[in-house]
Structures are given as structure tokens and as C-alpha cells.
């Protein structure tokens, strides 16, 4: 038996235009670009799972979704990546190299080839228009150069509704000494509608320059592959004796949305960012990678909290489960029924091509369920399948305890 070798994989996210795919013909980028690489000529012995957020509002719109890949190892200055469509969801075949599990806010890709991956979508040919979930965030900072005509600079950003896009904006604002004026707000943006309208009302003590109303064209919001700075305006104090407190609001709405009666949930027409800021409290805590951000509205700050712990089922327990569920049986309560109960049977033939279908299903289940409380749920599923032998593997074997994942 050959000795075990440990190989390093590099996984990163980027919103850089250099690595982003172009989105013509009504398409839109729904995820950051995920870059997964390793040593030259590295060959994966089994699929690995890439899990990332997407911003397709599946409950509000009708989507045609596809996974794209770029295998370019090196991108020279002035050049862009070459992107190819790997699969359109719903058109999988037995030779499709990627399995895609799409949840409400996350996409999980089971891949066997390293490279760059992204999720791209467009409105379905029938059934209505797609709806994309965006974040709008506003920041205020002192003028970089003292000016007699302005006291503050207000910047408003529009970005995909995911953590990586927000972290990119926070990195920029950290350098500008920007203070978040309200929690970033979600805006549902519909294909087939008009552009985005922004209105700024800074309250009674300040005035805005240039004008308070601005329209952003639809393609800039829908098809742009990067975070957009929508508006940058100056705030000038009208009364020098007024307190250093800004109390106002920013209204954002989509122009001319298309009414769709068949949507399961109504589509909100607008959102409002509260512009409430005490200029004497200008400090801000910025989240670091791997940490979740909570907003304190009274202080205008982001606080840090550790993300949920990542876990894995121990190897010996997974081996017992595979030995129990891999062999087909007359009752049909094998790995196929487990995939059905876990909602992973959209294209079940993918798992049938693996040496251990159960192992592939459990790996994907672990990626989708990061909380240790998910273990009792899968035990209940196994019992409902009349597979007490498999459930006992999780309940009674001493090494069945959930083990932390080591990074």
C-alpha cells in the first residue's frame, strides 16, 4: 500500500473583473468566483465540495441556472479568463462532471476538477421573470481634503447579497475611514423591470450635493460582474451651530417592476436605509474572514462573532454507514432512499457512478448541515427508513461522536 500523502488545496473568492465571467444576453452573475487550486498536475481521488452563497431569489422568481468553469492557470495582464458552461441545471447527463445542490441561499458543487467556478443565471423561458437579491449599504466619512463647501462624503454601494461582497466593500471603506450608517438592506431586483432609483434625504441640518435623486441604469445593476458604487455625494451642514448628528433616510426602489401574479411571495417594491448617525462616534469594527457580522444600530458599528463550528462524522462511523447502505436491497431502503429523504435526488444517477454512493451523499450532507444538531435529524431519517442498523452506527458506537474539522 502506497504511503499516504498530504496535499494542500487553495480555495479563495474573488470579485475582480480580471477573473469574472462576462454576462451577455440577460445573464447575471449570482455568486463570487470561487478559485480552487493546488499543486501542478494534482488529481483528485474523490469529489470535493465547494459551498458558497448565491443571490438568486428562488422563491420570488423563475430562473434558468448554470455552472461555469475556467481552467486557466495563469491570466496575463490585459487578458481575461476563458469560461465554459459545465452544466445547466436540469440538463445533467451521466457524463456531467459536476453535481449541483442548490439550497435557498447556498450552492454546493461536487467537483472532480480544480479551477474557477461561478453560478450564472437568467430568466426562464416560460413562467415569468427572475429576481435577484441585492444588498445596498451606505457609508459616511470625513472629507479627505478639507472643504468649505462640504463636511462629509456619503457613498452608497449595490452588491450581491452575500458575505464576500460585503467584506469587499468593508475593506475599501476601512481605508476611507467610512462609518456604516445603517445595517445593509436587501433589495429584490427583477429582470424585465427598470433601473434603480435612489433618493437621499439628509434631514434638516444637512444638504446634499450633487442632487438628491439618481437613477442607475438596469444593465449596471443586473449584468455588472462587480460591486457598484452607485452614488457618492457631499453632505454640507446648513447651520454651524446644529449638533453633529445626521437624521434622514435613503430610499431605494426599482423603476417599473413587472407585475407577476404567479409568484409564491409578493415582491417588495422598495427599501429604506435609515441615515441616523452621531458624528462623534466614528469608530467602526470590521469583520474578518471566517467571522459573522452583527450590526448595532444605536452605535453604527459591526461586531464580530465566530461562525458556526464545522464538523465531520468520524471515519469509522461513515464506513459503517457505507457498508450498510451501499448494497441495493429488495426493500429499496438503501442509499437511494436516503438521498430522497435528504433532498439530494434531483439527479440521483450522479451518485450511482461513485464507488460508494453513500459516502458521496454523506459528504454533501455534511457540507449542507454545519450544525451538530443535524445528527439527530439524520438518525430520525434512518429510523423512518427502517434502517435501525445504520442509525445505531450513529447512536451507539463510541467513535460516533461528531468530530471537529481541522483546517
Order of alpha helices (4+ residues) and beta strands (2+ residues): beta-beta-beta-beta-beta-beta-beta-beta-beta-beta-beta-alpha-beta-beta-beta-beta-beta-alpha-beta-beta-beta-beta-beta-beta-alpha-alpha-alpha-alpha-alpha-alpha-beta
